[in-house]
Amino acid sequence: MTSTATPPTTPATDTTAAWLPVTAVAITLVFWASAFVAIRHLGEDFSPGALSLGRTLVGALCLGVVALASQGLPRPTGRQWVSLVTIGVLWFGVYNIALNAGERRVDAGTAAMLIQVSPVLVAVLAAVFLNERFTVYIGLGLALAFTGVGLISMSSSESSDHDVIGVLLCLVSAVVYSISLILQKPLVARLPAIHVTWLACTIGAIACLPFVGQLVEQTRDAPTSSVLWVVYLGVFPTAIAFTTYAYALQHMSASSLAITTYLVPPITIVMGLVFLDEAPPAMAYVGGVLALVGVAVARRKPKTVAQEVSPPA
């Protein structure tokens, strides 16, 4: 999933608690990386739609408890509800279904590298719809990132365990997430980030209700360990990781925090090797590095919305 970024506050100066934001970042990165591995693992037991519904139902329940306890009842306006519904359908519905389907065709590490191009897409969309400057850095970053994606696609077409359709599905996830971030930017300036995340996740679960029959049937047939992994996806990479990310964002600059997400693909690759005994094709590593370089270039000053977002899992 993706993060709802609130405007950063001044970094914490209390040295006695300096380790807390760092710990929060570490928790977020590990949980987000683990989501790619868990989705890949569950591909044999749960269809993309059923897995999306299960994850969003659990996530919405947990996020609702945190949101109501910390911020009380949300009170969006009619216009804000329109944005929330769009974000919920795209981000928590289409994003999850496309990613789940994509990871049935490509390994977890490749999927993580592809999702990381979303800050470049956000930068382009922000220049078009939020009147941010389209700088030479954004243009160069876009070119580098999609050259990297091209290399990943080529490596996938040459591998018996990968295909281009899987790459395209992961890119669909990156695109709809990027669109959601543009819609979300005005919302989090007026509503608590936890409310936006909770409501969007709940709407995403509602959008996935057509898959409830599949979820019930596949839950009945799946081993208990797989059912617990679905619960894990909803509790840890969704509810807890978003909460720890929001906490870290309160004590660190958005740009500094965003850079840490470069660690998600390598963490995912290591987890994929350990838990799934699989890794991306050799050329995909080159493409992934090139894509991350493109993201780094696009995030060069002047500051843009792309510096405030981190791709979720």
For each residue, the residues with C-beta under 8 A, 3 or more apart:
1: 35 59 91 92 95 96 201 237 238 241 242 312 313
2: 91 95 118 177 180 181 309 310 311 312
3: 242 245 246 249 309 310 312
4: 184 188 193 194 196 197 200 242 246
5: 188 193 249 254 308 309 310
6: 188 192 193 246 249 250
7: 188 189
8: 249 250 252 253 254 308
9: 250 251
10: 13
11: 251 252 253
12: 17 18 20 21 250 251
13: 10
14: 17 18
15: 18
16:
17: 12 14 20
18: 12 14 15 21 22
19: 22 23
20: 12 17 23 24 247 251
21: 12 18 24 25 247 248 251 252
22: 18 19 25 26
23: 19 20 26 27
24: 20 21 27 28 244 245 247 248
25: 21 22 28 29 244 245 248 252 257 260
26: 22 23 29 30
27: 23 24 30 31 240 241 244
28: 24 25 31 32 241 244 245 248
29: 25 26 32 33 260 261 263 264 267
30: 26 27 33 34 267
31: 27 28 34 35 236 237 240 241 244 313
32: 28 29 35 36 237 241 261 264 312 313
33: 29 30 36 37 112 263 264 265 267 268 271 313
34: 30 31 37 38 236 237 268 271 313
35: 1 31 32 38 39 233 237 312 313
36: 32 33 39 40 103 108 109 111 112 268 271 272 313
37: 33 34 40 41 108 268 271 272 275 276
38: 34 35 41 42 229 232 233 237
39: 35 36 42 43 51 99 100 103 108 111 233 313
40: 36 37 43 103 107 108 111 272 276 278
41: 37 38 226 229 275 276
42: 38 39 45 46 51 226 229 230 233
43: 39 40 46 100 103 104
44:
45: 42 218 221 222 223 226
46: 42 43 50 51 54 100 215 218 222 226 230
47: 50 51 100 211 214 218
48: 51 52 96 97 98 100 101 104
49: 52 53 97 100 208 210 211 214
50: 46 47 53 54 211 214 215 218 219
51: 39 42 46 47 48 54 55 96 100 230 233
52: 48 49 55 56 92 93 96 97 100 204 208 211
53: 49 50 56 57 205 208 209 211 212 215
54: 46 50 51 57 58 215 219 230 231 233 234
55: 51 52 58 59 96 230 233 234 238
56: 52 53 59 60 92 93 96 201 202 204 205 208 234 238
57: 53 54 60 61 205 234
58: 54 55 61 62 230 231 233 234 235 238 239
59: 1 55 56 62 63 92 201 205 233 234 235 238 239
60: 56 57 63 64 198 201 202 204 205
61: 57 58 64 65 234
62: 58 59 65 66 234 235 238 239 240
63: 59 60 66 67 194 197 198 201 202 238 239 242
64: 60 61 67 68 198 202
65: 61 62 68 69
66: 62 63 69 70 194 198 239 243
67: 63 64 70 71 74 192 194 195 197 198
68: 64 65 71 72 73
69: 65 66
70: 66 67 192 194
71: 67 68 74 192 194 195
72: 68
73: 68
74: 67 71 191 192 195 198 199
75:
76: 80 81 84 191 195 199
77: 80 81
78: 81 82
79: 82 83
80: 76 77 83 84 187 190 191
81: 76 77 78 84 85
82: 78 79 85 86
83: 79 80 86 87 183 184 186 187
84: 76 80 81 87 88 187 196 199 200 203
85: 81 82 88 89 203
86: 82 83 89 90 180 183
87: 83 84 90 91 92 180 183 184 187 196 200 203
88: 84 85 91 92 93 199 200 201 202 203 204 206 207
89: 85 86 92 93 94 203 204 207
90: 86 87 93 94 95 176 177 179 180
91: 1 2 87 88 94 95 176 177 180 200 204
92: 1 52 56 59 87 88 89 95 96 200 201 203 204 205 207
93: 52 56 88 89 90 96 97 203 204 207 208
94: 89 90 91 97 98 172 173 176
95: 1 2 90 91 92 98 99 173 176 177 180
96: 1 48 51 52 55 56 92 93 99 100 173 204 208
97: 48 49 52 93 94 100 101 208
98: 48 94 95 101 102 169 170 172 173 176
99: 39 95 96 102 103 111 115 169 170 173 313
100: 39 43 46 47 48 49 51 52 96 97 103 104
101: 48 97 98 104 105 166 169
102: 98 99 105 106 111 114 166 167 168 169 170 172 173
103: 36 39 40 43 99 100 106 107 108 111 166 170
104: 43 48 100 101 166
105: 101 102 162 163 165 166 169
106: 102 103 110 111 114 156 162 163 166 167 170 280
107: 40 103 110 111 161 162 272 276 278 279 280
108: 36 37 39 40 103 111 112 268 269 271 272 276 278
109: 36 112 113 265 268 269 272 279 280 284 288
110: 106 107 113 114 152 156 162 166 167 170 280 281 284 288
111: 36 39 40 99 102 103 106 107 108 114 115 166 170 268
112: 33 36 108 109 115 116 264 265 268 269 313
113: 109 110 116 148 152 265 280 284 287 288 291 292
114: 102 106 110 111 117 149 152 167 170 171 173 174 291
115: 99 111 112 118 170 173 174 177 311 312 313
116: 112 113 119 261 262 264 265 288 291 292 295 311
117: 114 120 121 145 146 148 149 171 174 291 294 295
118: 2 115 121 122 174 175 177 178 181 309 311
119: 116 122 123 258 295 298 299 306 307 309 310 311
120: 117 123 124 138 141 142 145 294 295 298 306
121: 117 118 124 125 174 175 178
122: 118 119 125 126 178 181 182 304 305 306 309
123: 119 120 126 127 132 138 141 142 298 299 304 305 306
124: 120 121 127 128 134 138 142
125: 121 122 128 129 130 178 179 181 182
126: 122 123 129 130 132 182 185 304 305 306
127: 123 124 130 131 132 133 134 138 304
128: 124 125 134
129: 125 126 182
130: 125 126 127 182 185 305
131: 127
132: 123 126 127 304 305
133: 127 302 304
134: 124 127 128 138 139
135: 138 139 300 302 304
136: 139 140
137: 140 141 297 298 299 300
138: 120 123 124 127 134 135 141 142 298 304 306
139: 134 135 136 142 143
140: 136 137 143 144 294 297 298
141: 120 123 137 138 144 145 294 295 296 297 298 299 300
142: 120 123 124 138 139 145 146 294 298
143: 139 140 146 147 294
144: 140 141 147 148 290 291 293 294 297
145: 117 120 141 142 148 149 290 291 294 295 298
146: 117 142 143 149 150 291 294
147: 143 144 150 151 287 290 294
148: 113 117 144 145 151 152 286 287 288 289 290 291 292 293 294
149: 114 117 145 146 152 153 167 171 287 291
150: 146 147 153 154 287
151: 147 148 154 155 283 284 286 287 290
152: 110 113 114 148 149 155 156 167 280 283 284 287 288 291
153: 149 150 156 157 164 167 287
154: 150 151 157 158 283 287
155: 151 152 158 159 162 280 281 282 283 284 287
156: 106 110 152 153 159 162 163 164 166 167 281 284
157: 153 154 162 163 164
158: 154 155 281 283
159: 155 156 162 281
160:
161: 107 278
162: 105 106 107 110 155 156 157 159 166 167 281
163: 105 106 156 157 166 167
164: 153 156 157 167 168
165: 105 168 169
166: 101 102 103 104 105 106 110 111 156 162 163 169 170
167: 102 106 110 114 149 152 153 156 162 163 164 170 171
168: 102 164 165 171 172
169: 98 99 101 102 105 165 166 172 173
170: 98 99 102 103 106 110 111 114 115 166 167 173 174
171: 114 117 149 167 168 174 175
172: 94 98 102 168 169 175 176
173: 94 95 96 98 99 102 114 115 169 170 176 177
174: 114 115 117 118 121 170 171 177 178 311
175: 118 121 171 172 178 179
176: 90 91 94 95 98 172 173 179 180
177: 2 90 91 95 115 118 173 174 180 181 311 312
178: 118 121 122 125 174 175 181 182
179: 90 125 175 176 182 183
180: 2 86 87 90 91 95 176 177 183 184 200
181: 2 118 122 125 177 178 184 185 305 309
182: 122 125 126 129 130 178 179 185 305
183: 83 86 87 179 180 186 187
184: 4 83 87 180 181 187 188 196 200
185: 126 130 181 182 188 189 305
186: 83 183 189 190
187: 80 83 84 87 183 184 190 191 196
188: 4 5 6 7 184 185 191 192 193 196
189: 7 185 186
190: 80 186 187
191: 74 76 80 187 188 195 196
192: 6 67 70 71 74 188 195 196
193: 4 5 6 188 196 197 246
194: 4 63 66 67 70 71 197 198 242 243 246
195: 67 71 74 76 191 192 198 199
196: 4 84 87 184 187 188 191 192 193 199 200
197: 4 63 67 193 194 200 201 242
198: 60 63 64 66 67 74 194 195 201 202
199: 74 76 84 88 195 196 202 203
200: 4 84 87 88 91 92 180 184 196 197 203 204
201: 1 56 59 60 63 88 92 197 198 204 205 238
202: 56 60 63 64 88 198 199 205 206
203: 84 85 87 88 89 92 93 199 200 206 207
204: 52 56 60 88 89 91 92 93 96 200 201 207 208
205: 53 56 57 59 60 92 201 202 208 209
206: 88 202 203 209
207: 88 89 92 93 203 204
208: 49 52 53 56 93 96 97 204 205 211
209: 53 205 206 212
210: 49
211: 47 49 50 52 53 208 214 215
212: 53 209 215 216
213: 216 217
214: 47 49 50 211 217 218
215: 46 50 53 54 211 212 218 219
216: 212 213 219 220
217: 213 214 220 221
218: 45 46 47 50 214 215 221 222
219: 50 54 215 216 222 227 230
220: 216 217
221: 45 217 218
222: 45 46 218 219 226 227
223: 45 226 227
224: 227 228
225: 228 229
226: 41 42 45 46 222 223 229 230
227: 219 222 223 224 230 231
228: 224 225 231 232
229: 38 41 42 225 226 232 233
230: 42 46 51 54 55 58 219 226 227 233 234
231: 54 58 227 228 234 235
232: 38 228 229 235 236 237
233: 35 38 39 42 51 54 55 58 59 229 230 236 237 238
234: 54 55 56 57 58 59 61 62 230 231 238 239
235: 58 59 62 231 232 238 239 240
236: 31 34 232 233 239 240 241
237: 1 31 32 34 35 38 232 233 240 241 312 313
238: 1 55 56 58 59 62 63 201 233 234 235 241 242
239: 58 59 62 63 66 234 235 236 242 243
240: 27 31 62 235 236 237 243 244
241: 1 27 28 31 32 236 237 238 244 245 312 313
242: 1 3 4 63 194 197 238 239 245 246
243: 66 194 239 240 246 247
244: 24 25 27 28 31 240 241 247 248
245: 3 24 25 28 241 242 248 249 257 310
246: 3 4 6 193 194 242 243 249 250
247: 20 21 24 243 244 250 251
248: 21 24 25 28 244 245 251 252 257
249: 3 5 6 8 245 246 252 254 257
250: 6 8 9 12 246 247
251: 9 11 12 20 21 247 248
252: 8 11 21 25 248 249 256 257
253: 8 11 256 257
254: 5 8 249 257 258 307 308
255: 258 259 299 303 307 308
256: 252 253 259 260
257: 25 245 248 249 252 253 254 260 310
258: 119 254 255 261 299 307 308 309 310
259: 255 256 262 296 299
260: 25 29 256 257 263 310
261: 29 32 116 258 264 310 311
262: 116 259 265 292 295 296
263: 29 33 260 266 267
264: 29 32 33 112 116 261 267 268 311 313
265: 33 109 112 113 116 262 268 269 288 292
266: 263 269 270
267: 29 30 33 263 264 270 271
268: 33 34 36 37 108 109 111 112 264 265 271 272
269: 108 109 112 265 266 272 273 279 280
270: 266 267 273 274
271: 33 34 36 37 108 267 268 274 275 276
272: 36 37 40 107 108 109 268 269 275 276 278 279
273: 269 270 276 277 278 279
274: 270 271
275: 37 41 271 272
276: 37 40 41 107 108 271 272 273
277: 273
278: 40 107 108 161 272 273
279: 107 109 269 272 273
280: 106 107 109 110 113 152 155 269 284 285 288
281: 110 155 156 158 159 162 284
282: 155 285 286
283: 151 152 154 155 158 286 287
284: 109 110 113 151 152 155 156 280 281 287 288
285: 280 282 288 289
286: 148 151 282 283 289 290
287: 113 147 148 149 150 151 152 153 154 155 283 284 290 291
288: 109 110 113 116 148 152 265 280 284 285 291 292
289: 148 285 286 292 293
290: 144 145 147 148 151 286 287 293 294
291: 113 114 116 117 144 145 146 148 149 152 287 288 294 295
292: 113 116 148 262 265 288 289 295 296
293: 144 148 289 290 296 297
294: 117 120 140 141 142 143 144 145 146 147 148 290 291 297 298
295: 116 117 119 120 141 145 262 291 292 298 299 306
296: 141 259 262 292 293 299 300
297: 137 140 141 144 293 294 300
298: 119 120 123 137 138 140 141 142 145 294 295 304 306
299: 119 123 137 141 255 258 259 295 296 304 306 307
300: 135 137 141 296 297
301:
302: 133 135
303: 255 307
304: 122 123 126 127 132 133 135 138 298 299 307
305: 122 123 126 130 132 181 182 185 308 309
306: 119 120 122 123 126 138 295 298 299 309
307: 119 254 255 258 299 303 304
308: 5 8 254 255 258 305
309: 2 3 5 118 119 122 181 258 305 306
310: 2 3 5 119 245 257 258 260 261
311: 2 115 116 118 119 174 177 261 264
312: 1 2 3 32 35 115 177 237 241
313: 1 31 32 33 34 35 36 39 99 112 115 237 241 264
